[in-house]
Amino acid sequence: MLSLSPSTLIILKKLGDFLQEGVKQAAVISATGMTPTPDMIAAWLEDQMSEWNPEIKGRKLADPETRQAAARFLAGVACNLVTPQEAQDEQVA
């Protein structure tokens, strides 16, 4: 069985919170008639994450590049959850 430390669980929960906020932001943009893009949501999420400095055993885990990568990943997932499948298929083509 996988056993995660409390510190790891707190970090995962915070990432889940950021994902939820990204989904909300993408839904707001979508409601205006625009199609949210991962880059659009990632920029917003990076701003939201700017003060987040997770640590485990005193080791800082989120340098600016890591935070940017996390924001882009979460933004992509958020957009995929909010954007209708047909629009996603058009973006791939």
N, C-alpha and C positions, 0 to 999 in steps of 0.2 A: 504494500500500500504506500502511496506517495504521502510523505509528511512534509508540510511546509511550515516554516517558522512564522511566528506572529508578525514579524517585520515584513516578510514576503507577502503575507495575506493582506496587510495594510496597503502595501504598494499595489497589489492586484486590484483591491477594492477601489483605490484612487484612480487607477487606469479605467476601471469600469465606470466610475463617475464621470471622467473626462469623455468617454465614449457616449454616455447618455447625454451629456451637454452638447456634444458634436451632432448627435442625432436631432436634438431639439433645434439647434441652429440650422441644420440642413432642412428640417421641416419648415421652419420660418421662411427661409429663402425660397423653398419650393412653393409655399403658399402665396408668394408674391408673383408667381408665374415664371420665375427664373429656375434654371436647373442648377442646383448646387454642384460645384466641382470639388474634388478632393483638395486641390491647391487652395481654394477659397476657404474651405473649412479648416484646413491645416494651419493657415495663417492665423485664423481666429483662435484655434486651439493652442497654438504656440504662445499667444498672448495670455491665454488663460493659465497655461502651465508655467509661465515665467517665474513665479515665486515658489514653485514646487521643487524642493530639493531633497528627494528621498535618500536615505542613508540606511545601510545595514552594517552594524558593528563599526560605526564611524567612517565607513567608506562611502563617499558620495557616488551616486549611481547615475545622475542625469546631468552630464555636461551639455552645453548648448547643442552639439550635433546629435547626441542621443535623444534629447528632448524634441528636436526637429523631426527625427526619424519616427519617434513614437507618435507625434502629432499627425504626421502624414499617414501612418498606418491606421490610426483611429479614424482619421478623416475619410480614408478610402472605405473603411467598413461602414461608417455612418452614411456616406453617400449611397453605398450599395443597398443599405436598408431602406432608404427613403426614396430613391429613384426607381420608378417603375422598370420592370425587366425589359420592356420594349426599348426604352431609352438607353439602357445599358447595352443592349444588343447593337443599337445604332452607333454608339460610341466606339465599339470594338471594330465594327466594319469599316 
